[in-house]
Amino acid sequence: MSNKRCYYEVLGVARNASERDIAKAYRKLAVQYHPDSNSDDEAAQRFKEAAEAYDILSDPHKRSRYDRFGHAGVEGATSFGSAEDIMSAFSEIFGDGLFGSFFGGGRSRTRRGADIRVDVTLTLEEAATGIQKTVSFTRGELCGNCQGTGSRPGTMPQTCPQCGGHGQVLQSTGILRVQTTCPACRGRGQYIVEPCGQCRGNGYKKSHVDLDVAIPAGVDDGMRVRLQGEGEPSPGGGPPGDCYCFIHLRRHKLFHRDGSNLILQLPITYSQAALGATIEVPTLDGPDSLIVPAGTQSGDVFKVAGRGMPDPKSGRHGDLLVQTFIETPKKLNPRQEELLRELAEMENTDVSPQRKSFLDKLKDYFAVSDGG
């Protein structure tokens, strides 16, 4: 009977674990028990044990046999003589990021190009309907003279002697060896002997770009529209970056936006609030009718359904929220003042007396003084 531990137990995963979970668990154990950071035999054994478990469980056929027959079903299916064998077996699976730093056996890495940011300013009306905008910016374009090599036509880049073309160098820190970007070639693995006269060895030149971008309806302030692959080119021949259009909305004279809803502050008169009224209110699509019921108070909010902003994902429109406030007139004609005073008397409400001339006020004042 085999004295080996269950491979699922070794990696600390469930029997229904996904390939991703198995790889993640093995990566963690490989770093924990790596020989460069552990000198004891137990760690070396755990390192080897984890590698065997991963070798079986990461292969669907081996895993199937192991699930049916246990260790007997995969006996002889895997054998690692040393840590170097393990590194060699799994370097293609994990890449240079995990094991290259310990053994220096990596290749030069291609980096993704840098992203570019452009700002797009819209009116609320443009954001509501969506619009086609032209954005302008500068980015690197492949040099037509050297075709991106950076070298003068007829010459070629040379392998970097410091990193041997790997783009990475090893630095020792105590018992650990850490892989970093080669300072001589900056990770390219090559250096330019005779730079191109037009791009000065960069392989690309700055160029002005105009792109048409479709801004979807409903975008809000601070949202981004991504133009995939329209960013800076990769200096190592990798994929280009992206261009991100950051949306900015201009302040509107009437509406305040709250998500997919629009808020409108609407002044109404005292008589409209008290008696009720049907009022024409503005929307982004034209005027609409709003019924203000009798007895409306200042600050009451009424909803005009579906007259807000569209959701950029679902396309569903929000609402227009109308917040009323009672506007007090600053000037009244004689008839208006008379009617309001009659109303005040009916309500038995104290109000300010009617205005008197300054001379009348002086007479009243002196009359009171003389009487005293």
SVG drawing of the C-alpha trace seen along z (x, -y; Angstrom):
<svg xmlns="http://www.w3.org/2000/svg" viewBox="-63 -117 92 119">
<polyline fill="none" stroke="black" stroke-width="0.4" points="0.0,0.0 1.4,-3.4 2.4,-5.7 2.0,-8.8 -0.4,-11.5 -3.5,-12.3 -2.5,-14.7 -5.6,-16.8 -4.5,-17.0 -1.0,-17.9 -2.2,-20.9 -4.9,-21.7 -7.8,-21.7 -11.1,-20.0 -11.6,-17.0 -13.8,-19.1 -11.2,-22.0 -10.8,-23.7 -7.5,-23.7 -7.0,-27.3 -7.4,-26.5 -4.9,-23.7 -2.4,-25.8 -2.8,-28.6 -2.4,-26.2 0.8,-24.7 2.2,-28.1 1.8,-29.1 3.5,-25.9 6.3,-26.1 7.3,-29.6 6.9,-28.5 9.1,-25.4 11.5,-26.5 15.1,-25.3 16.6,-28.7 14.6,-29.9 14.7,-26.7 17.8,-24.6 16.2,-21.7 15.3,-18.4 11.7,-18.5 11.1,-21.6 12.8,-19.9 10.5,-16.9 7.4,-19.1 8.6,-20.9 8.9,-17.6 5.7,-16.3 3.8,-19.4 5.3,-19.1 4.2,-15.5 0.7,-16.4 0.4,-19.2 1.8,-17.0 -1.0,-14.5 -3.9,-16.8 -3.2,-19.3 -3.4,-16.6 -7.0,-15.5 -6.1,-11.9 -3.8,-11.4 -6.3,-13.0 -9.1,-10.7 -6.9,-7.6 -5.9,-8.9 -9.6,-9.6 -10.5,-6.0 -7.6,-4.0 -5.6,-6.3 -1.8,-6.2 -1.8,-2.8 -3.4,-4.2 -0.6,-6.8 2.4,-4.8 5.4,-5.7 3.5,-8.5 5.8,-11.1 9.4,-11.3 11.5,-14.3 15.1,-13.8 15.9,-17.3 14.6,-20.8 16.0,-21.7 13.9,-18.9 10.8,-20.4 11.7,-23.9 12.3,-22.6 9.0,-20.6 6.8,-23.6 8.7,-26.6 6.4,-26.7 3.3,-26.5 4.2,-29.2 6.5,-31.4 9.5,-33.3 7.6,-35.1 7.8,-32.3 10.8,-30.1 12.9,-32.4 13.7,-34.5 15.4,-31.5 17.2,-29.9 17.6,-32.7 16.3,-30.6 13.9,-33.1 13.5,-34.7 13.2,-38.4 9.7,-39.5 7.6,-41.6 5.7,-44.3 2.3,-45.7 2.3,-49.2 1.3,-52.1 -2.4,-53.2 -3.3,-56.7 -5.9,-59.0 -8.0,-61.6 -10.7,-63.8 -14.1,-64.2 -16.5,-66.9 -20.2,-66.5 -23.4,-68.4 -26.2,-66.7 -28.2,-66.4 -25.3,-64.7 -24.9,-62.3 -28.6,-61.5 -28.7,-60.6 -25.2,-59.3 -22.9,-60.9 -19.9,-60.3 -16.9,-62.3 -13.5,-62.8 -10.6,-62.6 -7.1,-63.8 -3.9,-62.8 -0.3,-61.8 1.2,-58.3 4.1,-56.4 3.9,-55.0 6.2,-52.4 9.2,-54.1 9.0,-53.6 12.7,-54.0 13.9,-51.1 10.6,-49.2 10.6,-49.4 14.0,-47.8 15.6,-51.1 18.7,-50.3 20.0,-52.1 18.8,-50.3 21.3,-47.6 22.2,-47.0 20.6,-44.9 20.4,-45.1 23.0,-43.1 22.4,-40.7 22.9,-42.4 26.2,-41.0 25.1,-41.7 21.9,-39.6 22.7,-37.4 19.5,-38.4 17.2,-37.4 16.3,-41.0 16.6,-39.9 19.6,-39.7 19.9,-37.9 20.7,-39.7 21.5,-37.9 19.9,-39.0 21.0,-36.8 19.8,-33.3 17.4,-34.5 18.2,-35.3 15.9,-37.8 15.4,-38.4 15.2,-42.0 15.1,-43.9 18.5,-44.3 19.7,-47.9 21.8,-47.8 19.1,-47.0 16.1,-47.8 14.6,-44.4 14.8,-44.3 17.6,-41.7 19.3,-43.7 21.0,-47.0 21.2,-49.3 24.7,-49.6 23.9,-52.1 20.6,-54.0 18.1,-54.9 18.6,-58.5 14.8,-59.2 13.6,-57.7 17.0,-57.8 16.8,-54.2 13.3,-54.1 11.8,-52.2 8.8,-54.5 8.1,-58.2 5.4,-60.4 2.5,-60.9 -0.8,-62.9 -3.9,-60.7 -7.6,-61.5 -10.0,-58.8 -13.8,-58.6 -15.3,-57.2 -18.9,-56.3 -20.1,-57.6 -23.0,-55.5 -26.2,-57.1 -26.4,-57.5 -22.7,-58.0 -22.1,-59.8 -19.4,-62.1 -16.2,-60.2 -17.1,-57.1 -14.5,-55.8 -14.9,-54.5 -12.2,-52.1 -10.6,-52.0 -8.8,-48.7 -5.4,-48.6 -5.3,-52.3 -2.7,-53.1 1.1,-53.3 3.0,-50.5 5.0,-48.0 8.7,-48.7 9.4,-44.9 7.0,-43.9 4.2,-43.0 0.5,-44.1 -0.2,-47.8 -1.9,-49.6 -5.5,-51.0 -6.9,-54.5 -9.3,-55.5 -11.8,-58.4 -12.7,-60.0 -16.2,-61.6 -16.8,-65.0 -20.3,-66.5 -20.9,-70.3 -23.2,-71.8 -26.7,-72.2 -28.8,-75.3 -31.9,-73.5 -31.3,-69.9 -29.2,-68.2 -28.3,-64.6 -28.6,-61.8 -27.7,-58.5 -30.3,-57.9 -32.7,-60.4 -32.8,-64.1 -33.8,-66.7 -35.6,-69.9 -36.3,-72.7 -39.6,-74.3 -40.9,-77.6 -44.7,-77.8 -47.0,-80.6 -48.8,-80.5 -52.2,-80.2 -50.9,-77.3 -49.7,-75.5 -53.0,-76.2 -55.5,-75.6 -53.6,-73.1 -52.6,-73.5 -51.4,-71.8 -47.9,-73.2 -45.8,-72.7 -42.3,-71.5 -39.2,-71.3 -37.5,-67.9 -34.5,-67.0 -37.0,-65.8 -39.3,-68.8 -42.0,-70.1 -44.3,-67.8 -47.3,-68.4 -47.2,-68.1 -50.3,-68.1 -49.6,-69.9 -52.3,-68.9 -54.0,-71.4 -52.3,-71.9 -48.8,-71.3 -46.1,-72.3 -42.7,-73.9 -40.2,-71.1 -42.7,-68.4 -41.3,-66.2 -43.3,-64.9 -42.2,-62.3 -42.5,-62.4 -41.8,-58.8 -39.3,-57.9 -38.1,-61.4 -34.7,-61.0 -31.4,-59.6 -31.0,-56.2 -28.9,-53.6 -25.8,-53.0 -26.1,-49.2 -29.8,-48.4 -31.0,-51.5 -33.8,-51.9 -34.7,-55.5 -34.8,-57.0 -37.3,-59.6 -37.6,-63.4 -38.0,-64.4 -39.6,-67.8 -39.1,-69.6 -41.5,-72.5 -40.8,-75.5 -43.3,-78.4 -42.0,-81.6 -43.0,-84.7 -43.5,-87.8 -41.4,-90.8 -43.9,-93.3 -47.7,-93.3 -50.1,-95.5 -52.9,-97.2 -55.5,-94.6 -53.2,-91.7 -52.4,-93.3 -56.1,-94.0 -57.0,-90.3 -54.2,-89.0 -55.2,-91.3 -58.7,-90.0 -57.5,-86.5 -55.3,-87.3 -58.4,-88.7 -60.4,-85.6 -57.6,-83.4 -57.3,-85.7 -53.6,-86.1 -51.4,-89.0 -49.8,-90.7 -47.7,-93.9 -49.7,-97.1 -50.1,-98.8 -47.2,-101.0 -47.3,-104.6 -45.3,-107.5 -42.3,-108.6 -44.1,-111.9 -47.1,-110.0 -44.8,-107.9 -43.2,-111.0 -46.6,-112.5 -47.6,-109.4 -44.3,-109.3 -44.5,-112.9 -48.2,-112.5 -47.3,-109.6 -44.4,-111.6 -46.6,-114.7 -49.2,-112.6 -46.7,-111.0"/>
</svg>
